[in-house]
Amino acid sequence: MNEQLAEFLKRQWPDADTISVENFEPIPGGYSRETFRFDARVRRGDNEEIVPLILRRDPPAAVSILPTSRQTEHELIEAVRAHTSIPVSKSYGYELDRSHFGEAAMIIERMPGSGLTSALFNGGADAAQAESVCTHLCELIAELHLADAEKLNVGGKLSDPRNVGVDISSWDRYMETTFEYYLQGYHWGDFEPLPVLMDAYLTLRRARPRPLRLSLVHGDFNPVNFLYGDGRVTALIDWENARIGDPREDLGWMQAMDVLSNTNIMGSVTKEGGFLGYYNKLTGFNVTQDEVNYFCLFGTANIAVPITNALKRRFQKEHMELTPFYIIQPSIVNVLNFAKMLGYPLPAGV
Amino acid sequence: MFTTPSPDDMIEGVIAALQNEILPFVTNPKAQAAVLISTAILQMARQSMAAHDAQVLDEHNSMAALLRDVAAAIGETTGPAADAIRQRATTLGAAPDYAPLPDLAAAAAGHRALSQGIVDTLIDLDLLQRSGIPAADQALMLVRTHLGGRAVRDVQTLVVGAGMLGRG
């Protein structure tokens, strides 16, 4: 792998005299892409520098949970770097030819900062930084939602990145076509009847909130998709599920994953009455807690479609990877979260 | 409760992972042996699960009958040993039979069919609600009460630990 990486980098940096790759090792965690850290030792004349890098590679198609394009991700994060002040890894390019890295892949800058976000909460080692980091995180997601979506939606690829018929010509069309996708997607993932999921999709369609202008959403804004240090977010990471959508989707997904991850991102902001108040002050969107709750369900549905599809492929033995069995765990918790969000009568204390 | 994946599906998945995802990367011979032993034990657990409950019930009933049959076979024989056999037939041998287990595969198939019926009912209720039929709201609440109880029980039964491995 070291040789392939060096060869790729030589194509990106033709001015380099020599490039060698060191310290290549996998980064554990994450369920959609395979990630590896490594250093490139780059010599230009008398100058030598060490460039910290990450290889993000697609998993084999059979086991892929969320098929996304490395080219689109590359173009997006370069657009985010160009048109916003959001800290994001520089992308050094992508390789779609599977013969090079085994699967399509991209190489990005390894940003400084800790990814051990659980240390910010529950009395962890970095608990003192939680408020300032989460406040900064709120500012960054507000900036993303206020950014000019036209500039970030390079070539229109983020209008319907899953190619499932989503129409972003208006908020109403976006919601209607997304519901059509959810209801169709239910059948792609019904490894067995999933009535709570069906109830969620139908209820979302019946009870949609007021329209809001569409923007670029991160798509996986959750408690582990950022790095931090010295009380600031040093990078927003993992942009593969970004798309044009309702900005409240990111808030709802963060709320859902905050519970699932046993973290407290949204409760750690005190400015302007909390995360939502501060977000509203920054954006002027006046998002209500009820709307966040709605999009908590909506965002969970959005990821439920590809996840249940991946589970179905495994349970039908299209492949024998183990991870889907583990993903059942958060899926079961999410069914209960769906039930809570939908107002199911539940036993006391739940 | 999910009928898919079944406990057997899960164990089979772990066996496949041990063989395909772990064993090729284990270099220590003792650890290699431990992986192979683990797969064998897991396979034993699969085979045991498939037969365990039915065989325990069957053998329970057979043994009780056997103790009664042995007592009958020795007839009027006298002496402490014969007395002990007759006594055993009236205690252990008098244990009532357990009913045989129902066909659990058929029950699981029936469970899936009923769950699908609930999905179809939700779709019909949605149509009624969108047509402004108030009774549909009440009917939906009945379905949700049932599903809510199942959701809580699934979490209590199936979820291990807090948070997700590999998530920060």
Interface residues (C-beta under 8 A of the other chain):
Chain A: P28 G29 G30 Y31 G115 L116 T117 S118 F191 E192 P193 L194 P195 V196 M198 D199 L202 R205 R206 P223 V224 L260 S261 N262 T263 R314 F315 M320 E321 L322 P324 F325 Y326 I328 Q329 P330 I332 V333 V335 L336 F338 A339 L342 G343 Y344 P345 L346 P347 V350
Chain B: F2 T3 T4 P5 D9 M10 G13 V14 A16 A17 N20 E21 R112 S115 Q116 I118 V119 L122 I123 D126 Q129 R130 L140 M141 V143 R144 T145 L147 G148 G149 A151 V152 D154 V155 L158 V159 V160 A162 G163 M164 L165 G166 R167 G168
